[in-house]
Amino acid sequence: MQFNKNHPELKPGEVFVMNHNPGGNDMIHFDNLPYKTKRLGDNAYADNGELLPGLKPIFATEVEVEDHLNRAKCERAYLVGTHSFSFRRDVPAEIIAVVFFKLDDGTLRLCYHVRFEDGKEDYTAVSDSNNYKIITKDEALVILQNL
């Protein structure tokens, strides 16, 4: 699910950028985002549509976000599970988002949302960095050609 693609607070021409913890130590702070059109929303949601108390969504115009990404010459990143219990171990999956995943006890866990070549999606906790590696698109293509 990608609830935030259709976030209820989106204005015409805007896209959801990320959820933000206004009082916390986010790796990316609202003030440091490069978008002139950025704005804070009121209610943050997980990708499944569940409300995330204490967080605020950030929005910006789609044109500005696309322009920034094009100028930054961003390259797609891929995650490869390396642990013996990894879902589809050694198979690259494109990182399509970084989201907060709400655990049963209510705590939030920062996760990579990934999509495999066949469309199957999964989540991997950012904190589990000993169990995956991040590779470039070119590296992923080599691996996929050899599967």
C-alpha angles and dihedrals in degrees: 000000000000102000093164093062085074098029109173092234096054114123121211111287094017132116131201110254104181146307115268135201103219094196098037140080101261115179086233114039123204092241091054097053110112096226119111091195095052118131137174119242128205108241126041120204135194117237089264091058097255115143115251108210116215095023129099128206121237121215133184135171114284091229093056094045092049091046091051093049091049093049092046088053089223116194125211115258126216131203122215119193111226103178119098089241095047115126104254094356115215092011115118119235123189115245103234100171146351110231142169112251115203114223124211091260091056098253119132122234122195109232141179111238105213136186124205123217091260091055097257111141131208142167128235123189112244088219091061091076093143089066101055144028130217117228139177126258091255091054090048092051091054091051093046092050090054097049 
